[in-house]
Amino acid sequence: MILDHITVAVSNFDRSKAFYERALQPLGIAVLFQFPGGAGLGKGRPQFWINAGAAGAQRAHIAFAAANRAEVDAFYAAAIAAGGKDNGKPGPRPQYHPNYYGAFVLDPDGYNVEAVCHAAP
């Protein structure tokens, strides 16, 4: 597995949430996490996210799976050295869950690229 999760902007959050809940139910995918204007769907943990926004106007968010926190740190250093712009230094993100550790960079086209580890420290 290389992708951890992906996020897309939706123009009408309530409509899109209802659509994805019904469309993905036969695949065993359900809303597992929700906050105002955002929802994470998946099996066991959220891997497909929708956020309120102008569809097509916002950049995508792509998160790559890291085996450990050292890989997240190494990703961040390599991405910055390759010309990426800081969009969130490596560190815990307890607002997502207690073991979430991620780093964010903007690639040359402005896409929000992340490496994330879910393992306990």
Backbone as XML, in Angstrom:
<?xml version="1.0"?>
<chain id="A" units="angstrom">
  <residue number="1" name="MET">
    <atom name="N" x="0.848" y="-1.173" z="0.000"/>
    <atom name="CA" x="0.000" y="0.000" z="0.000"/>
    <atom name="C" x="0.893" y="1.235" z="0.000"/>
  </residue>
  <residue number="2" name="ILE">
    <atom name="N" x="0.684" y="2.116" z="-0.971"/>
    <atom name="CA" x="1.458" y="3.353" z="-0.983"/>
    <atom name="C" x="0.617" y="4.555" z="-0.580"/>
  </residue>
  <residue number="3" name="LEU">
    <atom name="N" x="-0.667" y="4.540" z="-0.913"/>
    <atom name="CA" x="-1.518" y="5.663" z="-0.549"/>
    <atom name="C" x="-2.164" y="5.397" z="0.805"/>
  </residue>
  <residue number="4" name="ASP">
    <atom name="N" x="-2.159" y="6.418" z="1.638"/>
    <atom name="CA" x="-2.810" y="6.322" z="2.936"/>
    <atom name="C" x="-4.229" y="6.874" z="2.861"/>
  </residue>
  <residue number="5" name="HIS">
    <atom name="N" x="-4.390" y="8.052" z="2.246"/>
    <atom name="CA" x="-5.715" y="8.622" z="2.049"/>
    <atom name="C" x="-5.660" y="9.723" z="0.996"/>
  </residue>
  <residue number="6" name="ILE">
    <atom name="N" x="-6.825" y="10.106" z="0.527"/>
    <atom name="CA" x="-6.954" y="11.186" z="-0.450"/>
    <atom name="C" x="-8.150" y="12.040" z="-0.051"/>
  </residue>
  <residue number="7" name="THR">
    <atom name="N" x="-8.072" y="13.331" z="-0.332"/>
    <atom name="CA" x="-9.143" y="14.269" z="-0.006"/>
    <atom name="C" x="-9.544" y="15.032" z="-1.258"/>
  </residue>
  <residue number="8" name="VAL">
    <atom name="N" x="-10.852" y="15.203" z="-1.450"/>
    <atom name="CA" x="-11.351" y="16.006" z="-2.559"/>
    <atom name="C" x="-12.322" y="17.047" z="-2.026"/>
  </residue>
  <residue number="9" name="ALA">
    <atom name="N" x="-12.377" y="18.190" z="-2.706"/>
    <atom name="CA" x="-13.331" y="19.247" z="-2.375"/>
    <atom name="C" x="-14.658" y="18.943" z="-3.062"/>
  </residue>
  <residue number="10" name="VAL">
    <atom name="N" x="-15.752" y="19.240" z="-2.358"/>
    <atom name="CA" x="-17.088" y="19.050" z="-2.917"/>
    <atom name="C" x="-17.868" y="20.356" z="-2.781"/>
  </residue>
  <residue number="11" name="SER">
    <atom name="N" x="-18.662" y="20.670" z="-3.793"/>
    <atom name="CA" x="-19.360" y="21.954" z="-3.808"/>
    <atom name="C" x="-20.567" y="21.997" z="-2.882"/>
  </residue>
  <residue number="12" name="ASN">
    <atom name="N" x="-21.181" y="20.854" z="-2.596"/>
    <atom name="CA" x="-22.327" y="20.776" z="-1.694"/>
    <atom name="C" x="-22.061" y="19.599" z="-0.757"/>
  </residue>
  <residue number="13" name="PHE">
    <atom name="N" x="-21.561" y="19.904" z="0.434"/>
    <atom name="CA" x="-21.117" y="18.857" z="1.345"/>
    <atom name="C" x="-22.228" y="17.862" z="1.681"/>
  </residue>
  <residue number="14" name="ASP">
    <atom name="N" x="-23.402" y="18.362" z="2.075"/>
    <atom name="CA" x="-24.482" y="17.455" z="2.479"/>
    <atom name="C" x="-24.907" y="16.536" z="1.340"/>
  </residue>
  <residue number="15" name="ARG">
    <atom name="N" x="-25.024" y="17.084" z="0.146"/>
    <atom name="CA" x="-25.407" y="16.278" z="-1.015"/>
    <atom name="C" x="-24.347" y="15.223" z="-1.311"/>
  </residue>
  <residue number="16" name="SER">
    <atom name="N" x="-23.080" y="15.637" z="-1.305"/>
    <atom name="CA" x="-22.005" y="14.694" z="-1.620"/>
    <atom name="C" x="-21.860" y="13.626" z="-0.549"/>
  </residue>
  <residue number="17" name="LYS">
    <atom name="N" x="-22.015" y="14.022" z="0.710"/>
    <atom name="CA" x="-21.933" y="13.037" z="1.795"/>
    <atom name="C" x="-23.022" y="11.978" z="1.623"/>
  </residue>
  <residue number="18" name="ALA">
    <atom name="N" x="-24.244" y="12.418" z="1.358"/>
    <atom name="CA" x="-25.351" y="11.479" z="1.147"/>
    <atom name="C" x="-25.063" y="10.564" z="-0.042"/>
  </residue>
  <residue number="19" name="PHE">
    <atom name="N" x="-24.533" y="11.143" z="-1.118"/>
    <atom name="CA" x="-24.208" y="10.343" z="-2.303"/>
    <atom name="C" x="-23.177" y="9.265" z="-1.977"/>
  </residue>
  <residue number="20" name="TYR">
    <atom name="N" x="-22.064" y="9.674" z="-1.373"/>
    <atom name="CA" x="-20.998" y="8.706" z="-1.097"/>
    <atom name="C" x="-21.416" y="7.670" z="-0.068"/>
  </residue>
  <residue number="21" name="GLU">
    <atom name="N" x="-22.199" y="8.058" z="0.924"/>
    <atom name="CA" x="-22.689" y="7.076" z="1.900"/>
    <atom name="C" x="-23.481" y="5.970" z="1.199"/>
  </residue>
  <residue number="22" name="ARG">
    <atom name="N" x="-24.352" y="6.352" z="0.296"/>
    <atom name="CA" x="-25.182" y="5.356" z="-0.404"/>
    <atom name="C" x="-24.388" y="4.607" z="-1.466"/>
  </residue>
  <residue number="23" name="ALA">
    <atom name="N" x="-23.584" y="5.324" z="-2.228"/>
    <atom name="CA" x="-22.857" y="4.684" z="-3.337"/>
    <atom name="C" x="-21.790" y="3.713" z="-2.850"/>
  </residue>
  <residue number="24" name="LEU">
    <atom name="N" x="-21.151" y="4.019" z="-1.728"/>
    <atom name="CA" x="-20.051" y="3.179" z="-1.258"/>
    <atom name="C" x="-20.482" y="2.109" z="-0.251"/>
  </residue>
  <residue number="25" name="GLN">
    <atom name="N" x="-21.726" y="2.178" z="0.216"/>
    <atom name="CA" x="-22.221" y="1.200" z="1.183"/>
    <atom name="C" x="-22.087" y="-0.240" z="0.686"/>
  </residue>
  <residue number="26" name="PRO">
    <atom name="N" x="-22.395" y="-0.537" z="-0.587"/>
    <atom name="CA" x="-22.239" y="-1.923" z="-1.044"/>
    <atom name="C" x="-20.790" y="-2.433" z="-0.993"/>
  </residue>
  <residue number="27" name="LEU">
    <atom name="N" x="-19.845" y="-1.502" z="-0.927"/>
    <atom name="CA" x="-18.438" y="-1.884" z="-0.854"/>
    <atom name="C" x="-17.969" y="-2.006" z="0.596"/>
  </residue>
  <residue number="28" name="GLY">
    <atom name="N" x="-18.884" y="-1.793" z="1.538"/>
    <atom name="CA" x="-18.532" y="-1.863" z="2.946"/>
    <atom name="C" x="-17.851" y="-0.607" z="3.457"/>
  </residue>
  <residue number="29" name="ILE">
    <atom name="N" x="-17.981" y="0.492" z="2.717"/>
    <atom name="CA" x="-17.352" y="1.764" z="3.077"/>
    <atom name="C" x="-18.404" y="2.663" z="3.702"/>
  </residue>
  <residue number="30" name="ALA">
    <atom name="N" x="-18.065" y="3.255" z="4.856"/>
    <atom name="CA" x="-19.008" y="4.100" z="5.592"/>
    <atom name="C" x="-18.296" y="5.331" z="6.134"/>
  </residue>
  <residue number="31" name="VAL">
    <atom name="N" x="-19.083" y="6.321" z="6.562"/>
    <atom name="CA" x="-18.532" y="7.498" z="7.235"/>
    <atom name="C" x="-18.030" y="7.053" z="8.607"/>
  </residue>
  <residue number="32" name="LEU">
    <atom name="N" x="-16.744" y="7.288" z="8.864"/>
    <atom name="CA" x="-16.124" y="6.883" z="10.121"/>
    <atom name="C" x="-15.706" y="8.066" z="10.982"/>
  </residue>
  <residue number="33" name="PHE">
    <atom name="N" x="-15.599" y="9.242" z="10.377"/>
    <atom name="CA" x="-15.145" y="10.429" z="11.085"/>
    <atom name="C" x="-15.793" y="11.625" z="10.421"/>
  </residue>
  <residue number="34" name="GLN">
    <atom name="N" x="-16.297" y="12.547" z="11.231"/>
    <atom name="CA" x="-16.939" y="13.720" z="10.645"/>
    <atom name="C" x="-16.692" y="14.942" z="11.500"/>
  </residue>
  <residue number="35" name="PHE">
    <atom name="N" x="-16.553" y="16.087" z="10.852"/>
    <atom name="CA" x="-16.461" y="17.386" z="11.490"/>
    <atom name="C" x="-17.222" y="18.346" z="10.593"/>
  </residue>
  <residue number="36" name="PRO">
    <atom name="N" x="-17.536" y="19.553" z="11.037"/>
    <atom name="CA" x="-18.300" y="20.469" z="10.179"/>
    <atom name="C" x="-17.622" y="20.679" z="8.821"/>
  </residue>
  <residue number="37" name="GLY">
    <atom name="N" x="-18.330" y="20.329" z="7.771"/>
    <atom name="CA" x="-17.813" y="20.510" z="6.423"/>
    <atom name="C" x="-16.831" y="19.458" z="5.959"/>
  </residue>
  <residue number="38" name="GLY">
    <atom name="N" x="-16.680" y="18.381" z="6.705"/>
    <atom name="CA" x="-15.745" y="17.338" z="6.302"/>
    <atom name="C" x="-16.158" y="15.977" z="6.822"/>
  </residue>
  <residue number="39" name="ALA">
    <atom name="N" x="-15.835" y="14.938" z="6.052"/>
    <atom name="CA" x="-16.138" y="13.569" z="6.470"/>
    <atom name="C" x="-15.087" y="12.633" z="5.894"/>
  </residue>
  <residue number="40" name="GLY">
    <atom name="N" x="-14.734" y="11.646" z="6.693"/>
    <atom name="CA" x="-13.806" y="10.610" z="6.264"/>
    <atom name="C" x="-14.521" y="9.283" z="6.171"/>
  </residue>
  <residue number="41" name="LEU">
    <atom name="N" x="-14.416" y="8.653" z="5.017"/>
    <atom name="CA" x="-15.073" y="7.378" z="4.782"/>
    <atom name="C" x="-14.025" y="6.285" z="4.634"/>
  </residue>
  <residue number="42" name="GLY">
    <atom name="N" x="-14.396" y="5.077" z="4.989"/>
    <atom name="CA" x="-13.459" y="3.976" z="4.819"/>
    <atom name="C" x="-13.971" y="2.694" z="5.425"/>
  </residue>
  <residue number="43" name="LYS">
    <atom name="N" x="-13.062" y="1.742" z="5.511"/>
    <atom name="CA" x="-13.288" y="0.452" z="6.172"/>
    <atom name="C" x="-12.250" y="0.378" z="7.281"/>
  </residue>
  <residue number="44" name="GLY">
    <atom name="N" x="-12.674" y="0.462" z="8.511"/>
    <atom name="CA" x="-11.733" y="0.399" z="9.618"/>
    <atom name="C" x="-11.131" y="1.744" z="9.985"/>
  </residue>
  <residue number="45" name="ARG">
    <atom name="N" x="-10.760" y="2.534" z="9.003"/>
    <atom name="CA" x="-10.250" y="3.884" z="9.223"/>
    <atom name="C" x="-10.531" y="4.720" z="7.980"/>
  </residue>
  <residue number="46" name="PRO">
    <atom name="N" x="-10.672" y="6.034" z="8.138"/>
    <atom name="CA" x="-10.986" y="6.885" z="6.986"/>
    <atom name="C" x="-9.823" y="6.930" z="5.987"/>
  </residue>
  <residue number="47" name="GLN">
    <atom name="N" x="-10.132" y="6.689" z="4.729"/>
    <atom name="CA" x="-9.124" y="6.780" z="3.677"/>
    <atom name="C" x="-9.579" y="7.655" z="2.515"/>
  </residue>
  <residue number="48" name="PHE">
    <atom name="N" x="-10.874" y="7.928" z="2.431"/>
    <atom name="CA" x="-11.407" y="8.814" z="1.406"/>
    <atom name="C" x="-12.134" y="9.938" z="2.128"/>
  </residue>
  <residue number="49" name="TRP">
    <atom name="N" x="-11.671" y="11.163" z="1.921"/>
    <atom name="CA" x="-12.206" y="12.329" z="2.617"/>
    <atom name="C" x="-12.883" y="13.265" z="1.637"/>
  </residue>
  <residue number="50" name="ILE">
    <atom name="N" x="-13.970" y="13.879" z="2.079"/>
    <atom name="CA" x="-14.600" y="14.962" z="1.332"/>
    <atom name="C" x="-14.648" y="16.182" z="2.244"/>
  </residue>
  <residue number="51" name="ASN">
    <atom name="N" x="-14.362" y="17.335" z="1.670"/>
    <atom name="CA" x="-14.388" y="18.606" z="2.398"/>
    <atom name="C" x="-15.179" y="19.622" z="1.606"/>
  </residue>
  <residue number="52" name="ALA">
    <atom name="N" x="-15.965" y="20.430" z="2.293"/>
    <atom name="CA" x="-16.717" y="21.489" z="1.633"/>
    <atom name="C" x="-15.752" y="22.468" z="0.985"/>
  </residue>
  <residue number="53" name="GLY">
    <atom name="N" x="-16.039" y="22.835" z="-0.231"/>
    <atom name="CA" x="-15.213" y="23.787" z="-0.961"/>
    <atom name="C" x="-15.664" y="23.865" z="-2.396"/>
  </residue>
  <residue number="54" name="ALA">
    <atom name="N" x="-14.987" y="24.661" z="-3.159"/>
    <atom name="CA" x="-15.308" y="24.793" z="-4.578"/>
    <atom name="C" x="-14.691" y="23.626" z="-5.332"/>
  </residue>
  <residue number="55" name="ALA">
    <atom name="N" x="-15.525" y="22.711" z="-5.775"/>
    <atom name="CA" x="-15.033" y="21.548" z="-6.508"/>
    <atom name="C" x="-14.234" y="22.000" z="-7.716"/>
  </residue>
  <residue number="56" name="GLY">
    <atom name="N" x="-13.095" y="21.421" z="-7.898"/>
    <atom name="CA" x="-12.236" y="21.756" z="-9.024"/>
    <atom name="C" x="-11.359" y="22.970" z="-8.784"/>
  </residue>
  <residue number="57" name="ALA">
    <atom name="N" x="-11.703" y="23.808" z="-7.817"/>
    <atom name="CA" x="-10.917" y="25.010" z="-7.562"/>
    <atom name="C" x="-9.813" y="24.755" z="-6.537"/>
  </residue>
  <residue number="58" name="GLN">
    <atom name="N" x="-10.021" y="23.801" z="-5.635"/>
    <atom name="CA" x="-9.018" y="23.503" z="-4.632"/>
    <atom name="C" x="-8.109" y="22.400" z="-5.136"/>
  </residue>
  <residue number="59" name="ARG">
    <atom name="N" x="-6.898" y="22.401" z="-4.625"/>
    <atom name="CA" x="-5.936" y="21.375" z="-4.987"/>
    <atom name="C" x="-6.232" y="20.083" z="-4.241"/>
  </residue>
  <residue number="60" name="ALA">
    <atom name="N" x="-5.791" y="18.995" z="-4.789"/>
    <atom name="CA" x="-5.951" y="17.697" z="-4.145"/>
    <atom name="C" x="-4.991" y="17.562" z="-2.975"/>
  </residue>
  <residue number="61" name="HIS">
    <atom name="N" x="-5.342" y="16.693" z="-2.061"/>
    <atom name="CA" x="-4.477" y="16.310" z="-0.945"/>
    <atom name="C" x="-4.205" y="14.821" z="-1.096"/>
  </residue>
  <residue number="62" name="ILE">
    <atom name="N" x="-2.941" y="14.459" z="-1.168"/>
    <atom name="CA" x="-2.545" y="13.063" z="-1.351"/>
    <atom name="C" x="-1.615" y="12.686" z="-0.217"/>
  </residue>
  <residue number="63" name="ALA">
    <atom name="N" x="-1.970" y="11.622" z="0.505"/>
    <atom name="CA" x="-1.153" y="11.180" z="1.637"/>
    <atom name="C" x="-0.557" y="9.810" z="1.342"/>
  </residue>
  <residue number="64" name="PHE">
    <atom name="N" x="0.753" y="9.718" z="1.475"/>
    <atom name="CA" x="1.465" y="8.463" z="1.279"/>
    <atom name="C" x="1.722" y="7.807" z="2.624"/>
  </residue>
  <residue number="65" name="ALA">
    <atom name="N" x="1.602" y="6.488" z="2.661"/>
    <atom name="CA" x="1.788" y="5.732" z="3.897"/>
    <atom name="C" x="3.273" y="5.609" z="4.221"/>
  </residue>
  <residue number="66" name="ALA">
    <atom name="N" x="3.606" y="5.862" z="5.479"/>
    <atom name="CA" x="4.977" y="5.689" z="5.978"/>
    <atom name="C" x="4.955" y="4.584" z="7.029"/>
  </residue>
  <residue number="67" name="ALA">
    <atom name="N" x="6.012" y="3.787" z="7.058"/>
    <atom name="CA" x="6.076" y="2.668" z="7.998"/>
    <atom name="C" x="6.352" y="3.128" z="9.423"/>
  </residue>
  <residue number="68" name="ASN">
    <atom name="N" x="7.017" y="4.271" z="9.566"/>
    <atom name="CA" x="7.371" y="4.755" z="10.902"/>
    <atom name="C" x="7.602" y="6.265" z="10.843"/>
  </residue>
  <residue number="69" name="ARG">
    <atom name="N" x="7.825" y="6.858" z="11.993"/>
    <atom name="CA" x="7.995" y="8.309" z="12.067"/>
    <atom name="C" x="9.279" y="8.778" z="11.400"/>
  </residue>
  <residue number="70" name="ALA">
    <atom name="N" x="10.301" y="7.947" z="11.440"/>
    <atom name="CA" x="11.557" y="8.309" z="10.776"/>
    <atom name="C" x="11.348" y="8.460" z="9.270"/>
  </residue>
  <residue number="71" name="GLU">
    <atom name="N" x="10.508" y="7.629" z="8.683"/>
    <atom name="CA" x="10.207" y="7.760" z="7.244"/>
    <atom name="C" x="9.476" y="9.072" z="6.971"/>
  </residue>
  <residue number="72" name="VAL">
    <atom name="N" x="8.571" y="9.474" z="7.860"/>
    <atom name="CA" x="7.876" y="10.760" z="7.692"/>
    <atom name="C" x="8.894" y="11.897" z="7.709"/>
  </residue>
  <residue number="73" name="ASP">
    <atom name="N" x="9.802" y="11.872" z="8.678"/>
    <atom name="CA" x="10.834" y="12.903" z="8.779"/>
    <atom name="C" x="11.714" y="12.923" z="7.531"/>
  </residue>
  <residue number="74" name="ALA">
    <atom name="N" x="12.095" y="11.736" z="7.048"/>
    <atom name="CA" x="12.958" y="11.638" z="5.860"/>
    <atom name="C" x="12.222" y="12.141" z="4.615"/>
  </residue>
  <residue number="75" name="PHE">
    <atom name="N" x="10.940" y="11.807" z="4.498"/>
    <atom name="CA" x="10.136" y="12.317" z="3.384"/>
    <atom name="C" x="10.151" y="13.839" z="3.377"/>
  </residue>
  <residue number="76" name="TYR">
    <atom name="N" x="9.880" y="14.433" z="4.543"/>
    <atom name="CA" x="9.813" y="15.890" z="4.630"/>
    <atom name="C" x="11.144" y="16.521" z="4.210"/>
  </residue>
  <residue number="77" name="ALA">
    <atom name="N" x="12.242" y="16.010" z="4.733"/>
    <atom name="CA" x="13.566" y="16.554" z="4.399"/>
    <atom name="C" x="13.850" y="16.423" z="2.904"/>
  </residue>
  <residue number="78" name="ALA">
    <atom name="N" x="13.533" y="15.264" z="2.335"/>
    <atom name="CA" x="13.786" y="15.042" z="0.912"/>
    <atom name="C" x="12.894" y="15.925" z="0.045"/>
  </residue>
  <residue number="79" name="ALA">
    <atom name="N" x="11.634" y="16.081" z="0.439"/>
    <atom name="CA" x="10.708" y="16.897" z="-0.345"/>
    <atom name="C" x="11.107" y="18.366" z="-0.321"/>
  </residue>
  <residue number="80" name="ILE">
    <atom name="N" x="11.532" y="18.863" z="0.830"/>
    <atom name="CA" x="11.990" y="20.255" z="0.928"/>
    <atom name="C" x="13.258" y="20.430" z="0.089"/>
  </residue>
  <residue number="81" name="ALA">
    <atom name="N" x="14.186" y="19.474" z="0.178"/>
    <atom name="CA" x="15.425" y="19.541" z="-0.605"/>
    <atom name="C" x="15.152" y="19.488" z="-2.102"/>
  </residue>
  <residue number="82" name="ALA">
    <atom name="N" x="14.061" y="18.834" z="-2.482"/>
    <atom name="CA" x="13.707" y="18.719" z="-3.904"/>
    <atom name="C" x="12.934" y="19.936" z="-4.406"/>
  </residue>
  <residue number="83" name="GLY">
    <atom name="N" x="12.717" y="20.924" z="-3.551"/>
    <atom name="CA" x="12.042" y="22.143" z="-3.985"/>
    <atom name="C" x="10.623" y="22.299" z="-3.473"/>
  </residue>
  <residue number="84" name="GLY">
    <atom name="N" x="10.141" y="21.353" z="-2.651"/>
    <atom name="CA" x="8.809" y="21.482" z="-2.080"/>
    <atom name="C" x="8.765" y="22.619" z="-1.063"/>
  </residue>
  <residue number="85" name="LYS">
    <atom name="N" x="7.556" y="23.107" z="-0.809"/>
    <atom name="CA" x="7.375" y="24.180" z="0.169"/>
    <atom name="C" x="6.698" y="23.614" z="1.416"/>
  </residue>
  <residue number="86" name="ASP">
    <atom name="N" x="7.185" y="24.029" z="2.566"/>
    <atom name="CA" x="6.624" y="23.574" z="3.835"/>
    <atom name="C" x="5.131" y="23.882" z="3.903"/>
  </residue>
  <residue number="87" name="ASN">
    <atom name="N" x="4.354" y="22.869" z="4.297"/>
    <atom name="CA" x="2.934" y="23.062" z="4.540"/>
    <atom name="C" x="2.526" y="22.391" z="5.855"/>
  </residue>
  <residue number="88" name="GLY">
    <atom name="N" x="3.524" y="22.073" z="6.681"/>
    <atom name="CA" x="3.284" y="21.433" z="7.973"/>
    <atom name="C" x="4.436" y="20.517" z="8.330"/>
  </residue>
  <residue number="89" name="LYS">
    <atom name="N" x="5.318" y="20.979" z="9.195"/>
    <atom name="CA" x="6.503" y="20.204" z="9.584"/>
    <atom name="C" x="6.101" y="18.870" z="10.206"/>
  </residue>
  <residue number="90" name="PRO">
    <atom name="N" x="7.011" y="17.889" z="10.203"/>
    <atom name="CA" x="6.702" y="16.592" z="10.811"/>
    <atom name="C" x="6.310" y="16.754" z="12.281"/>
  </residue>
  <residue number="91" name="GLY">
    <atom name="N" x="5.277" y="16.033" z="12.662"/>
    <atom name="CA" x="4.861" y="16.073" z="14.052"/>
    <atom name="C" x="3.543" y="15.374" z="14.275"/>
  </residue>
  <residue number="92" name="PRO">
    <atom name="N" x="3.188" y="15.227" z="15.547"/>
    <atom name="CA" x="1.905" y="14.606" z="15.880"/>
    <atom name="C" x="0.740" y="15.488" z="15.449"/>
  </residue>
  <residue number="93" name="ARG">
    <atom name="N" x="-0.341" y="14.853" z="15.087"/>
    <atom name="CA" x="-1.589" y="15.539" z="14.743"/>
    <atom name="C" x="-2.710" y="14.874" z="15.552"/>
  </residue>
  <residue number="94" name="PRO">
    <atom name="N" x="-2.742" y="15.131" z="16.881"/>
    <atom name="CA" x="-3.711" y="14.441" z="17.743"/>
    <atom name="C" x="-5.167" y="14.772" z="17.431"/>
  </residue>
  <residue number="95" name="GLN">
    <atom name="N" x="-5.404" y="15.836" z="16.674"/>
    <atom name="CA" x="-6.774" y="16.157" z="16.295"/>
    <atom name="C" x="-7.357" y="15.084" z="15.377"/>
  </residue>
  <residue number="96" name="TYR">
    <atom name="N" x="-6.502" y="14.300" z="14.724"/>
    <atom name="CA" x="-6.964" y="13.206" z="13.863"/>
    <atom name="C" x="-7.086" y="11.913" z="14.659"/>
  </residue>
  <residue number="97" name="HIS">
    <atom name="N" x="-6.051" y="11.541" z="15.395"/>
    <atom name="CA" x="-6.090" y="10.459" z="16.372"/>
    <atom name="C" x="-4.767" y="10.466" z="17.129"/>
  </residue>
  <residue number="98" name="PRO">
    <atom name="N" x="-4.693" y="9.814" z="18.290"/>
    <atom name="CA" x="-3.522" y="9.952" z="19.170"/>
    <atom name="C" x="-2.171" y="9.563" z="18.549"/>
  </residue>
  <residue number="99" name="ASN">
    <atom name="N" x="-2.143" y="8.630" z="17.612"/>
    <atom name="CA" x="-0.869" y="8.180" z="17.037"/>
    <atom name="C" x="-0.560" y="8.790" z="15.676"/>
  </residue>
  <residue number="100" name="TYR">
    <atom name="N" x="-1.400" y="9.707" z="15.196"/>
    <atom name="CA" x="-1.202" y="10.288" z="13.864"/>
    <atom name="C" x="0.055" y="11.154" z="13.865"/>
  </residue>
  <residue number="101" name="TYR">
    <atom name="N" x="0.979" y="10.850" z="12.955"/>
    <atom name="CA" x="2.221" y="11.612" z="12.818"/>
    <atom name="C" x="2.413" y="11.868" z="11.331"/>
  </residue>
  <residue number="102" name="GLY">
    <atom name="N" x="2.417" y="13.127" z="10.942"/>
    <atom name="CA" x="2.496" y="13.438" z="9.522"/>
    <atom name="C" x="3.337" y="14.666" z="9.233"/>
  </residue>
  <residue number="103" name="ALA">
    <atom name="N" x="3.632" y="14.828" z="7.959"/>
    <atom name="CA" x="4.342" y="16.003" z="7.454"/>
    <atom name="C" x="3.731" y="16.362" z="6.107"/>
  </residue>
  <residue number="104" name="PHE">
    <atom name="N" x="3.646" y="17.666" z="5.829"/>
    <atom name="CA" x="2.977" y="18.159" z="4.629"/>
    <atom name="C" x="3.892" y="19.088" z="3.845"/>
  </residue>
  <residue number="105" name="VAL">
    <atom name="N" x="3.919" y="18.917" z="2.527"/>
    <atom name="CA" x="4.635" y="19.836" z="1.643"/>
    <atom name="C" x="3.751" y="20.131" z="0.434"/>
  </residue>
  <residue number="106" name="LEU">
    <atom name="N" x="3.978" y="21.301" z="-0.157"/>
    <atom name="CA" x="3.330" y="21.624" z="-1.428"/>
    <atom name="C" x="4.303" y="21.280" z="-2.532"/>
  </residue>
  <residue number="107" name="ASP">
    <atom name="N" x="3.836" y="20.506" z="-3.506"/>
    <atom name="CA" x="4.701" y="20.148" z="-4.632"/>
    <atom name="C" x="4.803" y="21.334" z="-5.595"/>
  </residue>
  <residue number="108" name="PRO">
    <atom name="N" x="5.570" y="21.219" z="-6.694"/>
    <atom name="CA" x="5.750" y="22.361" z="-7.600"/>
    <atom name="C" x="4.453" y="22.917" z="-8.192"/>
  </residue>
  <residue number="109" name="ASP">
    <atom name="N" x="3.386" y="22.096" z="-8.243"/>
    <atom name="CA" x="2.106" y="22.571" z="-8.763"/>
    <atom name="C" x="1.144" y="23.003" z="-7.660"/>
  </residue>
  <residue number="110" name="GLY">
    <atom name="N" x="1.579" y="22.959" z="-6.414"/>
    <atom name="CA" x="0.742" y="23.392" z="-5.311"/>
    <atom name="C" x="-0.086" y="22.298" z="-4.664"/>
  </residue>
  <residue number="111" name="TYR">
    <atom name="N" x="0.092" y="21.046" z="-5.084"/>
    <atom name="CA" x="-0.636" y="19.953" z="-4.454"/>
    <atom name="C" x="-0.103" y="19.706" z="-3.052"/>
  </residue>
  <residue number="112" name="ASN">
    <atom name="N" x="-1.007" y="19.460" z="-2.115"/>
    <atom name="CA" x="-0.664" y="19.184" z="-0.734"/>
    <atom name="C" x="-0.314" y="17.699" z="-0.613"/>
  </residue>
  <residue number="113" name="VAL">
    <atom name="N" x="0.969" y="17.402" z="-0.427"/>
    <atom name="CA" x="1.451" y="16.027" z="-0.376"/>
    <atom name="C" x="1.893" y="15.739" z="1.055"/>
  </residue>
  <residue number="114" name="GLU">
    <atom name="N" x="1.483" y="14.591" z="1.565"/>
    <atom name="CA" x="1.758" y="14.231" z="2.952"/>
    <atom name="C" x="2.369" y="12.847" z="3.036"/>
  </residue>
  <residue number="115" name="ALA">
    <atom name="N" x="3.200" y="12.651" z="4.039"/>
    <atom name="CA" x="3.589" y="11.310" z="4.474"/>
    <atom name="C" x="3.039" y="11.165" z="5.877"/>
  </residue>
  <residue number="116" name="VAL">
    <atom name="N" x="2.441" y="10.000" z="6.181"/>
    <atom name="CA" x="1.798" y="9.796" z="7.477"/>
    <atom name="C" x="2.069" y="8.404" z="8.009"/>
  </residue>
  <residue number="117" name="CYS">
    <atom name="N" x="2.264" y="8.361" z="9.328"/>
    <atom name="CA" x="2.429" y="7.105" z="10.049"/>
    <atom name="C" x="1.371" y="7.052" z="11.139"/>
  </residue>
  <residue number="118" name="HIS">
    <atom name="N" x="0.735" y="5.890" z="11.301"/>
    <atom name="CA" x="-0.314" y="5.717" z="12.303"/>
    <atom name="C" x="0.155" y="4.866" z="13.484"/>
  </residue>
  <residue number="119" name="ALA">
    <atom name="N" x="1.387" y="4.403" z="13.449"/>
    <atom name="CA" x="1.901" y="3.531" z="14.504"/>
    <atom name="C" x="2.212" y="4.328" z="15.776"/>
  </residue>
  <residue number="120" name="ALA">
    <atom name="N" x="2.081" y="3.665" z="16.905"/>
    <atom name="CA" x="2.454" y="4.298" z="18.179"/>
    <atom name="C" x="3.951" y="4.559" z="18.195"/>
  </residue>
  <residue number="121" name="PRO">
    <atom name="N" x="4.369" y="5.626" z="18.893"/>
    <atom name="CA" x="5.813" y="5.947" z="18.934"/>
    <atom name="C" x="6.623" y="4.864" z="19.620"/>
  </residue>
</chain>
